[in-house]
């Protein structure tokens, strides 16, 4: 019985270690905080900087490949925007556009 304790403890520790890994949002917060500190921002300037920094899309997503459906949605959305469609007209246009092959 005592021989089983050590391996089970090690397995438990390894499984728990995953819970302590920083998430992407935590990494972003750390980076933005370090940048704000490096720029010596305080008060409202710091709040504004942190807000903008945290809302910024990560650069890694720029290389993301879109699926065929996502690309179709992007194209239809751009077409609707250039035609300045709103409300029910936009909804109908998007529905027709996305149904096309």
C-alpha positions as CSV (number, residue, x, y, z in Angstrom):
1,X,0.0,0.0,0.0
2,X,2.8,2.4,0.8
3,X,4.4,1.6,-2.5
4,X,1.3,2.9,-4.3
5,X,1.3,6.3,-2.6
6,X,4.4,7.8,-4.3
7,X,3.3,7.0,-7.9
8,X,-0.2,8.2,-7.2
9,X,1.1,11.4,-5.6
10,X,3.4,12.0,-8.6
11,X,0.5,11.5,-11.0
12,X,-1.7,13.8,-9.0
13,X,1.0,16.5,-9.0
14,X,1.5,16.3,-12.7
15,X,-2.3,16.6,-13.3
16,X,-2.5,19.6,-11.0
17,X,0.4,21.4,-12.7
18,X,-1.7,21.9,-15.8
19,X,-4.1,24.0,-13.7
20,X,-1.3,26.4,-12.7
21,X,-0.2,27.2,-16.3
22,X,-0.9,30.8,-17.3
23,X,-3.7,31.3,-19.7
24,X,-3.3,33.5,-22.8
25,X,-5.3,36.3,-21.1
26,X,-3.0,36.1,-18.1
27,X,0.1,36.3,-20.3
28,X,-1.4,39.3,-22.1
29,X,-2.1,41.0,-18.8
30,X,1.5,40.4,-17.7
31,X,2.8,41.8,-21.0
32,X,0.6,44.9,-20.9
33,X,1.4,45.5,-17.3
34,X,5.1,45.3,-18.0
35,X,4.8,47.7,-20.9
36,X,2.8,50.2,-18.8
37,X,5.4,50.0,-16.0
38,X,8.2,50.5,-18.6
39,X,6.5,53.6,-19.8
40,X,6.0,54.9,-16.2
41,X,2.3,55.4,-16.8
42,X,0.1,56.2,-13.8
43,X,-3.5,56.9,-13.0
44,X,-5.9,57.5,-15.9
45,X,-3.1,57.2,-18.5
46,X,-2.3,53.7,-17.2
47,X,-6.0,52.7,-17.2
48,X,-6.4,53.9,-20.8
49,X,-3.2,52.1,-21.9
50,X,-4.2,48.9,-20.2
51,X,-7.6,48.9,-21.7
52,X,-6.3,49.5,-25.2
53,X,-3.6,46.9,-24.7
54,X,-5.9,44.2,-23.4
55,X,-8.4,44.8,-26.2
56,X,-5.8,44.5,-28.9
57,X,-6.0,41.3,-30.9
58,X,-2.9,39.0,-30.5
59,X,-0.6,39.0,-33.4
60,X,-0.7,35.2,-33.6
61,X,-4.3,35.3,-34.8
62,X,-3.3,37.2,-38.0
63,X,-1.9,34.0,-39.4
64,X,-5.1,32.0,-38.7
65,X,-6.5,30.2,-41.7
66,X,-10.2,30.6,-42.2
67,X,-12.5,27.7,-43.0
68,X,-14.6,27.9,-46.2
69,X,-17.7,28.9,-44.2
70,X,-15.8,31.6,-42.3
71,X,-14.4,33.0,-45.6
72,X,-17.9,33.0,-47.1
73,X,-19.2,34.8,-44.0
74,X,-16.4,37.4,-44.2
75,X,-17.0,38.0,-47.9
76,X,-20.8,38.3,-47.5
77,X,-20.3,40.6,-44.5
78,X,-18.0,42.9,-46.5
79,X,-20.4,43.0,-49.5
80,X,-23.3,43.9,-47.1
81,X,-21.1,46.7,-45.6
82,X,-20.2,48.2,-49.0
83,X,-23.9,48.2,-49.9
84,X,-24.7,49.9,-46.6
85,X,-27.4,47.4,-45.8
86,X,-29.1,47.5,-42.4
87,X,-31.8,45.7,-40.5
88,X,-34.0,43.3,-42.4
89,X,-32.4,44.1,-45.7
90,X,-29.0,43.1,-44.4
91,X,-30.5,39.9,-42.8
92,X,-32.1,38.9,-46.1
93,X,-28.9,39.7,-48.0
94,X,-26.7,37.7,-45.7
95,X,-29.1,34.7,-45.7
96,X,-29.1,34.6,-49.6
97,X,-25.4,35.2,-49.8
98,X,-24.5,32.4,-47.4
99,X,-26.8,29.9,-49.1
100,X,-25.1,30.4,-52.5
101,X,-22.4,27.9,-53.3
